Amino acid sequence: MKVLFKNIIILGCLIPLLTLSAKSAIPAEVRISDGQLQAYLNGKLFFACCKDPKPYLYPVYGPSGKLMVRNFPMKKVEGEETDHPHHRGLWFTHGKVNEVDYWLEGAKQGKIIQQEIVSAVSGEKGSIKTINHWIKPDKKTVQLKEERELQFFEKDGKWYLDINITLIPVEGDITLGDTKEGTLGFRVAESMRVKGGLNKGHILNSNGIKDGATWSKRAEWVDYYGPVDDQIVGVAILDHPSNLRHPTWWHVRDYGLFAANPFGIHDFEPKKDGEKTSPNEGNYLLKKDDQLTFKYRFIFHDGPSDTIDLKVEFEEYSK
């Protein structure tokens, strides 16, 4: 197979652009199209990196070529719900950063802006590293510097995406506040949903809890699966043991939202003995000279949860 390389510099980063005459021989490949970074596994599109109005991934496909995320608001498709327009594919934001809201979108909310593409690497595993700034509604004050790495690869017919995010204070001490509106988010394809899906999807967590009952529960991992077209597909998210307050709480909904949130204790934890949970219970103070890292693994698979051993997958990821 003949492969032609062309080097392109984007924001100070040297990125190889490949023109292929046949299926790519590179297992995990980063390409660029119309100024957009795209990830390919075995020559098939896995995801594309978007950066406006915030960094997010869309589209996101599974190993069978099925679209795993809702199209809206990036694209209007007949029959899709148009709720929560801030649910864009796959994203990482938070609703309360020194009281600034990055979860919602609008003039009164903070904005996460990509500053730099640090590297984009193809090989057995692909890697994309970027630097983002979390900026207050005044459009000037940077609260956080975010270092983001996406690693992707294929193994035994499953597609993997590891997301590593490090938050570094810039403005000074940062309080990541107690709110259910956060933090790592994924909006599943409409037909996969438990509620209103094509043939009804399902949710399963590491403790055996299912469907709507998984909301607000702590778990090492959660799997969301259901039909897309004529096939059952699924996506599991694994919370790394090194993460803050592992195992995390899950803001996972029967209407399709799938989010990991270690901060929203006030909303997630049941009241005990008639006492109210403090609205600041989940606050986390990130000191100006410190930093906080989150690690998550996405596993995109064919079939329902029982077709893969997520207990073993979690053990391997924990290592």
N, C-alpha and C positions, 0 to 999 in steps of 0.2 A: 504494500500500500504506500502511495506517495503522500507525504505530508509536507505542506508548505508553511513556513513560519514567517510571521510578520510581527515585529515588535512595536508596541504602542505605549507611549508614556501617558499615564492619567494621574494627575495630581501628584507628580513626582514618583510614581510607581511604574516600574517596567513590567508590562503584562504581555505574554505571548498570545497572539491571535492566530488560530489554526484554521486553515482551509483544507477540508478533508475530501479525498476522492472516494472514500468508502467509510464503513463503520470505524469509529475511532478505536485505536489500539491502546489508548490511555485510559485506564480504569476510571479514574476520577479526574475530571478536566474542568478548568475554568476557562470560559470563553467570554468575549465581549461583543455585544450587539447593540447598536444605537446608543452607545455610551453606558450600557447596563451590564454589570457582571452577571454571568449565568453559570450555574453548576450542572455538569453532565456526569452521569454514571453509565459507563459502557455505551456511550454515544447517545443516550436518551436524556432529555431535559429533566432535571430534578427540581431545581428552583431558580428563581431570578431575584436579584437584589434591587429593591426599590428604595428611594431615599426621600421622597416628598409625599406627604407633609412630615414624615418621620421615617427612619429606617425600618423596613419590613420586607418579608419575603412573599412574593406572589408572581406567577402561580407556583404551587407546590404540587408535585406529582408523586405517586407511589410507583413501585416496581412494575406494575402492570400497565403503567401509563394512564392511570385514572387520576383525575383532578381531586385532590384531597381537601381543598379549602373552598369556602364560599367565594363567589366572584364579586359580590357587592362589597364595598362601594366602588371598586376599581372598574367593574363592568356590570351593567344591568342585564340580567337574564330573566326571562319570563318564568314566573313561578317561584323565584327566590324571595325570601324575606328581605326587607330593607331596614330592619331595626339596627341599632347600634352601629352607625357608620364608621366609628373609630375601630371596629374589629376588622383589621386589615391583614388577612392571611396569617402570618406568623410574626409576632412583634414582642418587644420588651420595653415596658414603660411602667410608671407608677403614678397613682392618683394623689399622692400627698408627700411632696418633697419640700420641707420647710413651708408647708401649706400650699405650695404650687402644684397644680394638677397637670400631669403629663399624660394621663390615661385618656381623657377626652381631647378633642381637637377644637381649636377656635382661637379667636383673638385674645380671649381672657386666659387661655391656658399656656403653659410652657411649651417649648418646642425643642425636639431633639434633632440636631443638624449634623450630618456627616461632614467631618473636617478633612479626612485623609484616608486614602486607601494605602495601608502600610505594605501589604503584600497580597499576591494572588498566585497560588501554587497548584500545579497539576501533578499527578503521579498515582501511586497506589492509593493514597488518600489525597483528597483535595483540601485546600485551606484558603480562607479569605480572612484577612485581618483589617479592621478599620478602626478609626478613632472618631468618636462622636462627642458633641457638646450638648449638655442639657441647659437650655437658656430660658431665663424667666420671660414673662410676657412683655417686659420692657425692651426685649430684643437685643439687649446689651450684656446683661449680667449672666455669666456662666456659673451655674451652681455645681455641676458635676462634669468631670471628664470621664468618658466611658471608653474602655478598650474592649473591643468585641472580636472574637475569633469564631469562625464557622469551620468545622472540619466535617468532611463527608466522605462516605465510602460504602461499598456494597459487600455483603457477606451472606452466603447461603441463601441467596434470593431475596434478602431483606436490605432495605436502604436505611442507612444510619446518618444522622446529623447530630454532631456534638456542638453545643453552644456554650462558650465560656465568656462571661462578661465580668469585667472588673470596674467598679465605680470608685472614682477618686475625687474627693472634695476639692473644689476650687474657691468657692465663696467663703468658706470657713466651715465650722461645724454644721453638719447636715442631719436633720431628723427625718428618717424615712417613716412616715406616719402610719398609724393604724387605720386601714381602709380596705374594704373588699375589692376596691377598684385597682387591681394589679394582678400579676406583675409580668410574668412570662405568659403570653397569650397565643392561642391558636383557635381559629374559627373553622370547624369542620364543614365539609361539603353538606349542602342542605339535605340530601337524601340519606346521609348517615345519621341524622339526628334521632335521639330517642323520641322526642315529641315532634310530630308532624313530618317525620321522615318518610321515605318512599315505602319501605316495608318494615319500618321501625329498627333503629340502630340500638346499640347497647353500650353501657359503660361498666367497667370492672376495675376495682382497685386491688392493691396487694393484700388487703385484708379480707377479700372475698365479698365486699359490699358492692352492690350493683345499681346501675341506672341512677335515678334521681336521688337516691339515698347517699350517693357518693359526695354530693355537694357539702362543703365545709369540713369534710373528714380529712384526717391526716393519713398519709400513705407514702410508701417508698416509690410507688409507681401507679399510674392509671392508664388504662387502655380504652380507647373510644373506637368502636368499629360498627360498620353498617354497609348497606349496599350503595354502590356507585355504578350506574348503568345495570349490567346484569351480573355483577360480581360483588362479593363481600370483601371489603378491605378494611384495614385498621391502622391507627397510629397510637403508639404508646409513648408516654413521656416519663423518664426516670429522673428522680431527684437525687443528685449525688450526695453521699453521706457527709461530705465536707461543707455542704451548704448550711447557711444560717437556719437554725431551728429545725433541722432535719429530724424526722420526716415532715415535709411541708404540708400545709393545708391546701386543699384544691377547690378553686372557684370554678367548678365544672358543672355545666348546666345541660338540662335535657334539650334545650333549644339550639345547642351547638357551640357555646363558648367552652373552651378548654384551657384553664389557666392555673398556674402554680403561684401561690401567694403566701409567703411566710410572715406577713405583717398584719393581716386582717383579723386578729384574734377577737376583737370586740364583736365582729359580725359572725365569726365562725364558731366560737366556743359557746356552748349552752350555758345559761345562767344556773348557778348552783345554789341550792337552798334559798331561792328567792332573791339572791343578791344579783345586782347588775354587774356585768363585766365592765371594767373601766374602759372608757373610750380611747385611752392612751396605752392600753395593755400591750398592744403590738408594736408600739413605737420602738425604733432602733436608732441610737445616736451614733452617727459615723463621724468620728473626730477628724479635724482638719488635716492631721498628719497620718491618718490611717487610710485604709482602703478595704473594699468588700468585694469578694468574688463569688459568683454564682456559676454552677456547672449543671447542665441538663443534657440528657441524651434523648433524641427522638428516634423511634424505630418504626419505619413504615413497612407494613407487611400485608400479605394477602391472607384472607380468611379471618375467622373470629379469633378471640384471645386464646382459645385452647389449641390453636395450631402452632403457637410458639411458646417456649418455656420462659416466661418473663422472670421467674425466680432466678433461673440460671443467668439470664441476661443481666439482671441487676447485680448479681454477685460478680460477674465479669467486669461490669462497668465500675463497680466499687473498688476494684483492684487498681 
